[in-house]
Amino acid sequence: MRIVITGVTGQVGGALGKVLASAGCVVPAGRDQLDLARPDEIGARLDRIRPDLIVNPAAYTAVDRAEDERETAFRVNAEAPAAMARWSARRGVPLIHFSTDYVFDGVGERPWREDDAPNPLSAYGASKLAGDEAVRAAGGAHLIVRTSWVYAASGQNFLRTIVRLAKERKELRIVADQVGAPTSAQLIAEALAAVVGTGGLPLTERFAAAGGTLNLAASGETSWYGFAVAIVEGLKARGVPLAAEAVVPIATKDYPTKARRPANSRLDLTRLREVFEIAMPRWDQALAVELDRLAGPHLH
């Protein structure tokens, strides 16, 4: 099975490339092979690659910048997946497309189910929702994978930002009224590999059993503040020298951003558990693995 993976220089794409190698021949499609900013070229490029499965974690993820670069965000996050999905539907090739908790408005405290009505607060969220809708509309075999608060020991993400700030500042002020489940790229890759390899059913039947949409995130929940505290305490416990002496909780209104974020990013994992029999580890267990990687030289 030839598996095309987009966004291979990103966190999730990079992790998927390694983990899915056991499921088939991975074709890492960088921007030079499959440029999501040029949706009109995608069909011809896929004709040359001839994949048996497409996995698309690539996205425009600059949430605040998307408010000013709405056209670019929609081209990459909506038009490109639409082109992939149309090609996939015509060729009978299954498509796994990654989505986000940002398609929801974050109202309430109940975890979001796959079939809850979306209502994005930002241009980024709206562009990702448009991509989801285009993938469904194409009519091919697809699985839209919604995840949340993605991070890794490498790349640009909340974990890396907190590590940098904790080395520079005595006090960190972190938003405490947005709640979700930090989910490592490695955790996403391993769970998706399990989804792809579940049972003897064809992928098309597995995707249909999940209703075409699947929440995939770590279990448990915390705030960005709680996540930051866990990072700082975890690094200190591993012997990493830090300047940070205190992590202070603040409200969203005290940290204004151009794009609005959902206050409730909890994702319901029932479908993942019942359809694929996958129980996700807690967010803090997954974080420990990434902190071990980051703290490698300091561990004794």
BAFI-3210 file (N, C-alpha, C; in Angstrom, 3 decimals, decimal comma, padded with zeros to 6 digits):
// residues 300
n [1|2|3|4|5|6|7|8|9|10|11|12|13|14|15|16|17|18|19|20|21|22|23|24|25|26|27|28|29|30|31|32|33|34|35|36|37|38|39|40|41|42|43|44|45|46|47|48|49|50|51|52|53|54|55|56|57|58|59|60|61|62|63|64|65|66|67|68|69|70|71|72|73|74|75|76|77|78|79|80|81|82|83|84|85|86|87|88|89|90|91|92|93|94|95|96|97|98|99|100|101|102|103|104|105|106|107|108|109|110|111|112|113|114|115|116|117|118|119|120|121|122|123|124|125|126|127|128|129|130|131|132|133|134|135|136|137|138|139|140|141|142|143|144|145|146|147|148|149|150|151|152|153|154|155|156|157|158|159|160|161|162|163|164|165|166|167|168|169|170|171|172|173|174|175|176|177|178|179|180|181|182|183|184|185|186|187|188|189|190|191|192|193|194|195|196|197|198|199|200|201|202|203|204|205|206|207|208|209|210|211|212|213|214|215|216|217|218|219|220|221|222|223|224|225|226|227|228|229|230|231|232|233|234|235|236|237|238|239|240|241|242|243|244|245|246|247|248|249|250|251|252|253|254|255|256|257|258|259|260|261|262|263|264|265|266|267|268|269|270|271|272|273|274|275|276|277|278|279|280|281|282|283|284|285|286|287|288|289|290|291|292|293|294|295|296|297|298|299|300]
n.u [000,844|000,657|001,235|000,499|001,690|001,064|002,569|004,995|007,140|006,080|004,739|002,785|002,707|005,403|005,674|003,770|004,877|006,976|005,667|003,661|005,090|005,239|002,851|002,784|004,187|005,529|005,038|006,492|005,121|006,300|006,252|007,305|006,424|003,655|001,937|-000,010|-000,854|-001,364|-003,934|-005,056|-003,185|-003,048|-004,487|-003,197|-000,647|-001,148|-001,961|000,483|001,825|000,192|-001,222|-002,405|-003,613|-004,350|-003,047|-003,673|-002,324|-001,329|-001,573|-002,648|-001,757|-001,420|-003,006|-003,756|-002,670|-004,167|-006,479|-005,864|-004,891|-006,864|-007,654|-005,452|-005,416|-007,862|-007,354|-005,348|-006,429|-009,019|-009,589|-007,488|-007,764|-010,286|-009,668|-008,016|-009,877|-011,764|-010,215|-009,612|-012,170|-012,861|-010,939|-011,305|-009,786|-009,028|-009,216|-007,620|-008,166|-007,057|-008,534|-009,792|-010,334|-011,051|-013,161|-015,394|-017,391|-016,781|-018,569|-020,089|-019,471|-019,445|-017,850|-017,087|-018,921|-018,573|-020,686|-021,749|-022,966|-020,931|-019,352|-017,370|-015,072|-013,115|-011,133|-009,311|-010,544|-012,912|-011,902|-010,873|-013,211|-014,544|-012,906|-013,403|-016,106|-015,923|-014,497|-016,344|-018,400|-017,355|-017,789|-016,315|-014,550|-013,735|-012,010|-012,367|-010,296|-010,451|-008,524|-006,765|-004,972|-002,223|001,128|004,751|008,053|009,692|009,762|007,392|005,425|003,184|004,449|007,214|007,399|006,844|009,012|011,113|010,413|010,421|013,061|013,951|012,467|011,349|008,743|005,796|002,872|-000,135|-002,962|-005,882|-008,536|-009,315|-010,016|-008,870|-007,432|-004,147|-002,313|000,034|002,024|003,129|001,435|-000,925|-000,079|000,458|-002,064|-003,533|-002,264|-003,115|-005,844|-005,836|-004,875|-006,814|-008,469|-009,741|-011,195|-011,838|-010,398|-012,327|-014,700|-014,102|-013,861|-016,459|-017,820|-017,125|-018,590|-017,372|-016,125|-013,913|-013,010|-009,850|-007,786|-005,734|-006,667|-008,471|-008,221|-007,149|-006,109|-004,560|-002,872|-002,593|-001,301|001,095|002,157|002,602|004,564|006,724|007,192|007,745|010,095|011,861|011,944|013,362|015,855|016,448|017,789|016,065|014,798|012,336|010,244|007,651|004,369|001,667|-001,849|-004,031|-006,825|-008,545|-009,287|-007,292|-005,203|-005,193|-005,881|-005,678|-007,349|-010,246|-010,389|-011,723|-013,279|-013,883|-012,430|-012,705|-012,852|-015,033|-014,356|-015,670|-016,475|-014,021|-013,179|-015,268|-015,718|-013,156|-011,837|-009,854|-008,163|-007,238|-004,175|-003,700|-003,317|-001,165|000,474|001,366|002,704|004,866|006,523|007,383|008,709|010,815|012,256|012,975|014,499|016,640|019,687|019,926|018,983|019,631]
n.v [-001,202|002,112|004,978|008,255|011,028|014,220|017,397|016,654|017,842|018,934|018,629|016,505|015,258|014,473|012,635|010,745|009,752|008,143|006,242|005,059|003,660|000,965|000,083|000,243|001,429|004,425|007,571|010,486|013,574|016,495|020,120|020,575|018,443|018,273|020,924|022,641|025,208|025,534|024,504|023,794|022,247|019,852|017,466|016,532|016,083|014,019|012,078|011,358|010,326|008,271|007,118|004,689|005,337|008,418|010,658|013,514|015,714|018,249|021,791|025,245|026,860|029,164|030,752|033,396|035,009|034,202|035,692|037,980|036,890|035,505|034,518|032,968|031,062|029,745|028,731|026,801|025,258|024,590|024,628|023,024|020,473|019,898|019,477|017,224|015,426|015,224|014,026|011,639|010,507|010,050|008,161|006,137|006,038|005,936|008,670|010,316|012,989|015,714|017,540|019,974|021,095|023,710|024,129|024,309|026,375|026,430|026,676|025,966|022,992|020,354|017,596|017,797|016,095|014,074|014,586|017,006|020,357|022,495|025,691|027,897|030,281|031,774|032,841|030,866|028,570|028,590|028,130|025,551|024,147|024,503|022,951|020,391|020,110|020,122|017,796|015,865|016,413|015,582|012,897|010,528|007,709|008,547|009,801|012,092|013,440|014,741|016,674|018,050|020,792|020,316|019,182|018,791|017,492|018,756|021,393|024,168|025,046|024,966|023,642|023,894|026,676|027,309|026,054|027,631|030,204|029,652|029,365|031,896|033,736|034,804|034,699|033,272|034,023|032,599|031,595|030,461|029,785|028,373|025,184|021,911|019,018|018,505|017,127|014,938|014,816|012,352|010,617|010,954|009,923|007,221|006,340|006,732|004,939|002,600|002,795|002,596|000,048|-001,549|-004,551|-006,812|-005,508|-003,647|-000,371|001,471|000,509|000,671|003,426|004,192|002,986|004,657|006,820|008,625|010,690|011,372|011,840|012,430|012,488|013,085|011,581|012,843|016,188|019,636|023,036|025,673|026,876|024,828|022,963|024,331|024,501|021,781|021,275|022,943|022,024|019,365|019,542|020,666|018,574|016,802|017,780|019,996|023,178|026,109|029,479|030,188|030,822|030,996|030,163|031,847|031,985|033,403|035,256|034,783|037,272|038,862|038,369|039,339|038,285|038,297|036,456|034,750|032,194|028,888|028,320|025,886|023,054|020,381|017,030|014,425|011,042|008,700|007,374|006,649|004,808|002,884|002,110|001,573|000,419|001,715|003,026|006,037|007,309|009,314|012,894|013,876|011,685|011,246|013,640|013,305|011,570|013,191|015,182|013,711|013,318|015,950|016,632|014,996|015,257|016,135|014,205|011,833]
n.w [000,000|-001,001|000,731|000,854|002,574|003,669|004,637|005,901|007,149|009,333|012,735|013,219|010,688|010,405|012,536|011,758|009,391|010,275|011,935|010,325|008,490|008,858|007,925|005,229|002,075|002,572|001,144|001,420|001,037|000,424|000,176|-002,320|-003,805|-003,359|-003,201|-001,085|-001,298|-003,892|-005,086|-007,568|-008,843|-007,586|-008,276|-010,661|-009,654|-007,816|-009,604|-010,662|-008,450|-007,516|-005,119|-002,642|-000,358|001,149|003,467|005,194|007,112|006,815|007,073|007,151|009,931|011,428|013,630|014,538|012,516|010,390|010,479|009,099|006,792|005,402|002,875|002,054|004,108|003,633|001,098|001,539|003,662|002,913|000,035|-000,976|000,449|-000,641|-003,349|-003,102|-002,035|-004,093|-006,103|-004,770|-004,485|-007,163|-007,887|-006,107|-003,791|-000,379|001,975|004,616|006,580|008,483|011,136|013,529|016,945|016,825|015,124|016,594|018,842|021,507|023,612|026,757|028,820|028,194|026,587|023,088|020,636|017,661|015,896|016,700|016,192|014,321|014,929|014,228|015,705|014,565|011,688|010,978|012,159|010,660|008,095|008,363|008,919|006,486|004,891|005,993|005,269|002,495|002,021|002,840|000,995|-001,428|-001,595|-001,469|000,110|003,331|006,266|008,664|010,934|014,030|016,160|019,065|020,562|019,754|020,116|020,304|020,997|019,285|016,785|016,327|018,928|021,806|023,963|023,331|023,346|026,037|027,278|026,297|027,309|030,037|030,535|030,247|031,776|035,076|035,878|034,554|032,808|032,272|030,349|031,968|031,652|029,422|028,304|027,564|025,927|025,868|023,222|022,072|019,079|018,559|019,943|018,466|015,995|016,632|017,466|015,127|013,429|014,618|014,078|011,261|011,045|012,224|012,760|010,157|008,295|005,266|004,659|003,795|004,915|007,604|007,939|007,315|009,415|011,455|010,841|009,215|010,563|013,246|016,583|017,992|020,522|023,440|026,587|029,485|030,912|030,919|031,632|029,671|031,463|033,404|031,813|031,293|033,894|034,409|032,502|033,313|035,964|035,364|033,825|035,671|037,526|036,047|036,040|034,458|034,063|034,936|034,667|035,568|038,311|039,093|037,921|036,738|036,877|034,430|032,983|029,834|028,814|029,758|028,155|025,299|021,950|018,363|017,048|018,192|020,674|021,358|024,512|025,563|024,658|024,846|023,673|022,824|023,257|022,783|020,379|019,233|021,092|021,090|018,386|017,345|019,419|020,890|023,556|024,786|026,190|029,189|029,039|030,543|030,846|028,236|027,894|029,616|028,198|026,064|027,502|028,559|026,234|025,581|027,794|027,688|027,766|030,386|032,053|034,602]
ca.u [000,000|001,399|000,581|001,000|001,502|001,412|003,049|005,963|008,070|005,332|004,766|001,988|003,172|006,688|005,439|003,032|005,789|007,727|004,798|002,894|005,993|004,966|001,572|002,928|005,267|005,194|005,549|006,393|004,852|006,613|005,659|007,790|005,622|002,230|001,859|-001,414|-001,184|-001,703|-004,921|-005,366|-002,156|-003,022|-004,955|-002,145|000,444|-001,580|-001,934|001,858|002,229|-000,698|-001,299|-003,538|-004,191|-003,828|-003,174|-003,429|-002,246|-000,814|-002,577|-002,246|-002,107|-001,133|-004,387|-003,967|-002,342|-005,245|-007,474|-005,438|-004,552|-008,007|-007,650|-004,416|-005,875|-008,910|-006,764|-004,623|-007,236|-010,315|-009,528|-006,568|-008,443|-011,365|-009,046|-007,608|-011,075|-012,359|-009,340|-009,792|-013,485|-012,823|-010,035|-011,615|-008,682|-009,448|-008,546|-007,671|-007,945|-007,026|-009,288|-009,413|-011,359|-011,401|-014,406|-016,467|-017,333|-016,286|-019,598|-020,428|-018,374|-019,540|-016,943|-017,715|-019,065|-018,292|-021,846|-022,211|-022,952|-019,776|-019,597|-016,029|-014,948|-011,980|-010,927|-008,664|-011,578|-013,831|-011,215|-010,797|-014,571|-014,811|-012,184|-014,178|-017,343|-015,547|-014,117|-017,602|-019,180|-016,758|-018,492|-015,426|-014,270|-012,897|-012,062|-011,942|-009,773|-010,374|-007,649|-006,716|-003,807|-001,136|002,485|005,800|009,327|010,340|008,832|006,843|004,200|003,075|005,493|008,503|007,329|006,965|010,403|011,938|010,080|010,805|014,514|014,237|011,697|011,066|007,296|005,021|001,437|-000,731|-004,428|-006,379|-009,972|-009,550|-009,779|-008,805|-006,501|-002,914|-002,158|001,323|002,008|003,437|000,205|-001,821|000,437|000,291|-003,493|-003,987|-001,746|-004,016|-007,096|-005,589|-004,619|-007,846|-009,236|-009,516|-012,108|-011,226|-010,411|-013,592|-015,699|-013,711|-014,207|-017,925|-018,244|-016,902|-019,408|-016,547|-015,476|-013,422|-012,213|-008,637|-007,016|-005,399|-007,779|-008,293|-008,323|-006,453|-006,093|-003,205|-002,113|-002,253|-000,315|002,361|002,662|003,104|005,814|007,777|007,498|008,345|011,469|012,655|012,127|014,323|017,154|016,680|017,859|015,087|014,705|010,962|009,957|006,198|003,450|000,509|-003,037|-004,720|-008,034|-008,402|-009,408|-006,024|-004,213|-005,956|-005,302|-006,468|-008,383|-010,873|-010,190|-012,801|-012,987|-014,044|-011,915|-012,795|-013,382|-015,590|-013,583|-016,483|-016,451|-012,680|-013,139|-016,259|-015,575|-011,804|-011,324|-008,620|-008,245|-006,118|-003,528|-003,939|-002,453|000,067|001,340|001,994|003,637|006,079|007,365|008,003|009,646|012,019|013,013|013,531|015,445|017,632|021,036|019,910|018,539|020,733]
ca.v [000,000|003,376|005,957|009,624|011,843|015,630|018,090|015,779|018,628|019,365|017,744|015,288|014,606|013,827|011,465|009,759|009,140|007,074|005,210|004,364|002,903|-000,472|-000,244|000,275|002,258|005,833|008,569|011,780|014,600|017,845|021,191|020,468|017,421|018,529|022,258|022,903|026,579|025,468|023,416|023,394|021,322|018,663|016,289|016,056|015,566|012,729|011,139|010,877|009,563|007,104|006,519|003,836|006,022|009,783|011,166|014,956|016,539|019,576|022,860|026,606|026,813|030,428|031,105|034,847|035,584|033,846|036,768|038,906|036,119|034,596|033,878|031,924|030,010|028,968|027,995|025,632|024,444|024,208|024,303|021,894|019,215|019,657|018,897|015,859|014,605|014,948|013,036|010,388|009,954|009,557|007,007|005,131|006,005|006,513|009,897|010,702|014,439|016,178|018,740|020,636|021,535|025,114|024,227|024,528|027,696|026,301|026,996|024,859|022,194|018,969|017,307|017,860|014,841|014,229|015,101|018,302|021,425|023,388|027,139|028,423|031,662|032,436|032,551|029,559|027,575|028,585|027,516|024,114|023,628|024,464|021,768|019,211|020,033|019,785|016,376|015,101|016,672|014,875|011,617|009,361|007,134|009,509|009,890|013,400|013,208|015,991|016,593|019,315|021,228|019,434|019,636|017,773|017,945|019,573|022,254|025,353|024,678|025,480|023,034|024,524|028,075|027,341|025,715|028,818|031,268|029,232|029,552|033,327|034,583|034,301|034,488|033,040|034,295|031,684|031,546|029,340|029,553|027,571|023,804|020,900|017,909|018,561|015,844|014,906|014,325|010,925|009,944|010,988|009,001|005,839|006,025|006,629|003,669|001,569|002,932|002,073|-001,386|-002,221|-005,669|-007,194|-004,780|-002,631|000,993|002,147|000,063|001,217|004,849|004,276|002,614|005,837|007,923|009,551|011,697|010,732|012,627|011,723|013,354|012,448|011,604|013,814|017,592|020,643|024,362|026,034|027,111|023,522|022,385|025,033|024,075|020,414|021,348|023,534|021,094|018,171|019,846|020,815|017,234|016,102|018,429|021,060|024,481|027,083|030,755|030,344|030,534|030,957|030,185|032,568|031,857|034,634|035,045|035,038|038,721|039,502|038,041|039,497|037,810|038,737|035,442|034,187|030,762|028,256|028,101|024,451|022,267|018,951|016,179|013,150|009,957|007,473|006,691|006,055|003,652|001,863|001,622|001,073|-000,198|002,409|003,850|006,980|007,636|010,661|013,915|014,048|010,536|011,517|014,754|012,777|010,996|014,307|015,852|012,863|013,605|017,296|016,725|013,919|015,489|016,468|013,049|011,068]
ca.w [000,000|-001,076|001,600|000,725|003,778|003,465|005,831|006,580|007,965|010,519|013,899|013,020|009,464|010,686|013,389|010,964|008,424|010,945|012,494|009,291|007,614|009,028|007,279|003,774|001,535|002,819|000,203|002,076|000,027|000,855|-000,630|-003,697|-004,483|-003,216|-002,596|-000,762|-001,692|-005,325|-005,154|-008,942|-009,326|-006,729|-009,001|-011,564|-008,822|-007,278|-010,729|-010,814|-007,252|-007,500|-003,775|-002,258|000,802|001,362|004,832|005,056|008,318|006,491|007,213|007,538|011,361|012,121|013,985|014,563|011,209|009,466|010,472|008,044|005,585|005,279|001,559|002,079|005,020|002,958|-000,027|002,063|004,578|002,337|-001,401|-001,196|000,813|-001,605|-004,545|-002,733|-001,840|-005,409|-006,734|-004,028|-004,808|-008,552|-008,006|-005,093|-002,831|000,907|002,414|006,026|006,620|009,872|011,487|014,770|017,910|016,537|014,346|017,566|019,491|022,875|024,607|027,649|029,380|027,721|025,468|021,771|019,888|016,224|015,154|017,211|015,179|014,426|014,901|014,486|016,170|013,903|010,265|010,941|012,409|009,512|006,955|008,624|008,759|005,042|004,408|006,410|004,475|001,124|002,010|002,872|-000,223|-002,568|-001,650|-001,427|001,436|004,051|007,721|009,156|012,280|014,793|017,318|019,809|021,342|019,318|020,454|020,204|021,560|018,261|016,045|016,989|019,620|023,174|024,796|023,024|023,783|027,495|027,605|026,020|028,256|031,397|030,653|030,142|032,695|036,423|036,021|033,342|032,988|031,284|030,347|032,775|031,451|028,214|028,744|026,510|026,172|025,086|022,543|021,387|017,699|018,616|020,369|017,307|014,976|017,083|017,456|013,738|012,917|015,141|013,320|009,917|011,135|013,014|012,213|008,775|007,420|004,388|005,208|003,492|005,890|008,916|007,929|007,343|010,770|012,306|010,341|008,448|011,415|014,467|017,526|018,407|021,420|024,715|027,543|030,565|030,504|031,715|030,994|029,214|032,702|033,957|030,898|031,532|035,211|034,251|031,730|034,150|037,062|034,780|033,435|036,904|038,094|035,195|036,188|033,475|034,735|034,467|035,397|036,063|039,718|039,282|036,780|037,267|036,021|034,035|032,179|028,404|028,568|030,132|027,126|024,048|020,700|017,211|016,809|019,394|020,895|022,124|025,931|025,803|023,534|025,173|022,605|023,291|022,642|022,809|019,074|019,102|021,997|020,749|017,013|017,081|020,656|021,262|024,765|024,723|027,460|029,712|028,446|031,310|030,554|026,942|028,099|030,256|027,139|025,334|028,408|028,609|025,011|025,688|028,911|027,524|028,293|031,815|032,833|035,201]
c.u [000,874|000,620|001,235|000,680|001,952|002,006|004,105|007,014|007,380|005,351|004,058|002,461|004,475|006,523|004,729|003,937|006,549|006,814|004,078|003,771|005,739|003,685|001,674|004,124|004,867|005,858|005,397|006,261|005,096|005,995|006,097|006,995|004,131|002,062|000,389|-001,825|-001,507|-002,698|-005,181|-004,354|-002,220|-003,435|-003,877|-000,981|000,092|-001,628|-000,540|002,263|001,462|-000,750|-002,497|-004,264|-003,543|-004,083|-002,759|-003,461|-001,782|-001,925|-001,886|-002,698|-001,791|-002,472|-004,639|-003,715|-003,444|-006,338|-007,156|-005,164|-005,629|-007,989|-006,637|-004,847|-006,923|-008,351|-006,131|-005,547|-008,565|-010,198|-008,618|-007,185|-009,591|-010,811|-008,601|-008,808|-011,745|-011,538|-009,557|-011,104|-013,496|-012,018|-010,350|-010,510|-009,134|-008,587|-008,730|-007,268|-008,028|-007,775|-008,950|-010,605|-011,826|-012,616|-015,606|-016,291|-016,914|-017,293|-019,881|-019,209|-018,426|-018,535|-017,708|-017,740|-018,870|-019,446|-022,441|-022,081|-021,733|-020,191|-018,283|-016,023|-013,922|-011,927|-010,264|-009,700|-012,545|-013,197|-011,111|-012,176|-014,921|-014,104|-012,922|-015,385|-017,045|-015,175|-015,371|-018,347|-018,644|-017,319|-017,625|-015,275|-013,308|-013,035|-011,501|-011,557|-009,630|-009,487|-007,516|-005,344|-002,565|000,230|003,462|007,075|010,114|009,291|008,378|005,500|004,254|004,175|006,825|008,531|007,511|008,387|011,298|011,692|010,536|012,315|014,880|013,624|011,474|009,593|006,648|003,555|000,683|-002,251|-004,942|-007,853|-010,297|-009,123|-009,809|-007,866|-005,270|-002,621|-000,861|001,178|002,267|002,198|-000,794|-001,386|000,196|-001,180|-004,000|-003,482|-002,627|-005,353|-006,941|-005,439|-005,681|-008,530|-008,918|-010,399|-011,348|-011,336|-011,753|-014,672|-015,388|-014,108|-015,722|-018,454|-018,090|-017,717|-018,615|-015,839|-015,106|-012,633|-011,021|-007,787|-006,635|-006,635|-007,453|-008,410|-007,504|-006,623|-004,693|-002,309|-001,662|-001,203|001,063|002,990|003,290|004,435|006,957|008,183|008,195|009,795|012,374|012,954|013,158|015,683|017,466|016,721|016,907|015,164|013,351|010,816|008,465|005,476|002,127|-000,686|-003,652|-005,960|-007,745|-008,420|-008,134|-004,906|-004,904|-005,175|-006,223|-007,623|-008,942|-010,634|-011,381|-012,382|-013,049|-013,608|-011,932|-013,409|-013,833|-014,910|-014,350|-016,373|-015,110|-012,601|-014,058|-016,072|-014,211|-011,139|-009,966|-008,890|-007,021|-005,505|-003,897|-002,912|-001,122|001,025|002,089|003,021|004,951|007,051|008,099|009,014|010,933|012,886|013,721|014,663|016,578|018,991|021,074|019,516|019,731|020,306]
c.v [001,245|004,449|007,319|010,384|013,263|016,202|017,333|016,538|019,150|018,300|016,416|014,531|013,862|012,558|010,364|009,026|007,976|005,917|004,397|003,560|001,406|-000,904|-000,259|001,107|003,722|006,730|009,936|012,897|015,978|018,861|021,113|019,434|017,725|019,848|022,613|024,336|026,672|024,320|022,902|022,394|019,963|017,393|015,687|015,461|014,180|011,663|010,535|009,973|008,242|006,409|005,579|004,406|007,393|010,171|012,628|015,702|017,966|020,616|024,199|026,755|028,096|031,099|032,610|035,486|035,314|034,911|037,790|038,194|035,068|033,821|032,731|030,753|029,130|028,170|026,692|024,692|023,968|023,773|023,103|020,564|018,878|018,986|017,461|014,933|014,268|013,897|011,669|009,711|009,358|008,261|005,896|004,958|006,643|007,716|010,090|012,166|014,926|017,491|019,142|020,948|022,962|025,250|024,468|025,884|027,631|026,638|025,757|024,088|020,736|018,752|017,273|016,482|015,119|014,871|016,382|019,367|022,329|024,855|027,853|029,905|032,465|032,080|031,185|028,449|027,449|027,907|026,002|023,471|023,509|023,267|020,486|019,012|019,637|018,310|015,499|015,204|015,902|013,461|010,373|008,822|008,058|009,336|011,248|013,217|014,540|015,789|017,967|019,539|020,385|020,038|018,483|018,347|018,785|020,436|023,454|024,999|025,169|024,921|023,735|025,985|028,182|027,005|026,941|029,915|030,925|029,366|031,034|034,163|033,942|033,968|034,296|033,269|033,574|031,603|030,273|029,023|028,989|026,141|022,842|019,782|018,073|017,179|015,840|014,339|012,821|010,110|009,858|009,961|007,551|005,425|005,863|005,340|002,515|001,602|002,295|000,550|-002,170|-003,332|-005,967|-006,453|-003,834|-001,243|001,683|001,772|000,588|002,689|005,032|003,957|003,774|007,031|008,967|010,623|011,056|011,715|011,795|012,692|012,549|012,465|012,559|015,230|018,473|021,988|024,606|026,295|025,771|022,803|023,005|024,614|022,682|020,388|021,837|022,579|019,841|018,384|019,990|019,450|016,426|016,794|019,506|022,408|025,495|028,359|030,873|029,920|030,406|030,936|030,725|032,403|033,213|034,269|035,354|036,536|039,471|039,213|038,113|038,994|038,228|037,772|034,941|032,681|030,168|028,034|026,617|023,679|020,771|018,188|014,841|012,004|008,635|006,694|005,997|004,763|002,532|001,277|000,968|000,415|000,383|003,280|004,753|007,207|009,046|011,630|014,043|012,866|010,747|012,649|014,258|012,215|012,110|015,047|015,042|013,132|014,954|017,368|015,739|014,175|015,725|015,277|012,262|009,642]
c.w [000,000|-000,305|001,405|002,003|003,479|004,750|006,608|007,376|009,230|011,607|013,632|011,780|009,671|011,507|012,603|009,988|009,027|011,332|011,412|008,327|007,709|008,313|005,760|003,361|001,667|001,776|000,866|001,048|000,627|-000,087|-002,084|-004,498|-004,479|-002,452|-002,351|-001,078|-003,186|-005,561|-006,562|-009,505|-008,627|-007,471|-009,890|-010,784|-008,266|-008,372|-010,901|-009,652|-007,131|-006,134|-003,632|-001,040|000,902|002,809|004,809|006,394|008,041|006,591|007,411|008,993|012,131|012,462|013,954|013,200|010,197|009,414|009,383|006,723|005,322|003,951|001,500|002,948|004,345|001,779|000,467|002,838|003,990|000,869|-001,680|-000,761|-000,148|-002,864|-004,277|-002,672|-003,171|-006,152|-006,089|-004,391|-006,216|-008,663|-006,994|-004,065|-001,514|001,303|003,916|006,098|008,065|010,067|012,935|015,665|017,614|015,617|015,271|018,257|020,958|023,951|025,458|028,121|028,943|026,586|024,139|021,132|018,401|015,472|015,745|016,118|015,364|014,364|015,201|014,843|015,370|012,426|010,099|011,125|011,246|008,302|007,133|008,468|007,276|004,406|004,746|005,508|003,035|000,994|002,005|001,537|-001,428|-002,700|-001,639|-000,009|002,174|005,563|008,116|010,622|013,006|016,009|017,968|020,442|021,044|019,660|020,245|020,811|020,556|017,573|016,849|017,615|021,063|024,080|024,582|023,473|025,290|027,932|027,419|027,050|029,675|031,620|030,713|031,265|034,058|036,608|034,657|033,657|031,877|031,472|031,031|032,530|030,065|028,553|027,564|026,909|025,291|024,512|021,746|019,984|017,664|018,980|019,210|016,272|015,378|017,057|016,025|013,091|013,382|014,400|011,933|009,956|011,881|012,236|010,759|007,796|006,490|005,028|004,987|004,502|007,285|009,015|008,032|008,740|011,748|011,836|009,593|009,262|012,744|015,316|017,985|019,219|022,649|025,610|028,682|030,039|031,425|031,013|030,444|030,423|033,305|033,125|031,156|032,860|035,105|033,493|032,615|035,270|036,533|034,382|034,655|037,527|037,304|035,185|035,177|034,196|034,107|035,300|036,093|037,516|039,974|037,945|037,317|036,332|035,701|033,206|030,715|028,114|028,928|029,125|025,761|022,834|019,556|016,934|018,138|019,450|021,628|023,575|026,280|024,572|023,834|023,998|023,181|022,530|022,584|021,504|018,851|019,903|021,522|019,353|016,792|018,295|021,060|022,485|024,803|026,108|027,906|029,121|029,193|031,137|029,242|027,063|028,694|029,219|026,389|026,208|028,555|027,389|025,115|026,703|028,811|028,139|029,809|032,681|033,354|035,425]
res [m|r|i|v|i|t|g|v|t|g|q|v|g|g|a|l|g|k|v|l|a|s|a|g|c|v|v|p|a|g|r|d|q|l|d|l|a|r|p|d|e|i|g|a|r|l|d|r|i|r|p|d|l|i|v|n|p|a|a|y|t|a|v|d|r|a|e|d|e|r|e|t|a|f|r|v|n|a|e|a|p|a|a|m|a|r|w|s|a|r|r|g|v|p|l|i|h|f|s|t|d|y|v|f|d|g|v|g|e|r|p|w|r|e|d|d|a|p|n|p|l|s|a|y|g|a|s|k|l|a|g|d|e|a|v|r|a|a|g|g|a|h|l|i|v|r|t|s|w|v|y|a|a|s|g|q|n|f|l|r|t|i|v|r|l|a|k|e|r|k|e|l|r|i|v|a|d|q|v|g|a|p|t|s|a|q|l|i|a|e|a|l|a|a|v|v|g|t|g|g|l|p|l|t|e|r|f|a|a|a|g|g|t|l|n|l|a|a|s|g|e|t|s|w|y|g|f|a|v|a|i|v|e|g|l|k|a|r|g|v|p|l|a|a|e|a|v|v|p|i|a|t|k|d|y|p|t|k|a|r|r|p|a|n|s|r|l|d|l|t|r|l|r|e|v|f|e|i|a|m|p|r|w|d|q|a|l|a|v|e|l|d|r|l|a|g|p|h|l|h]
***
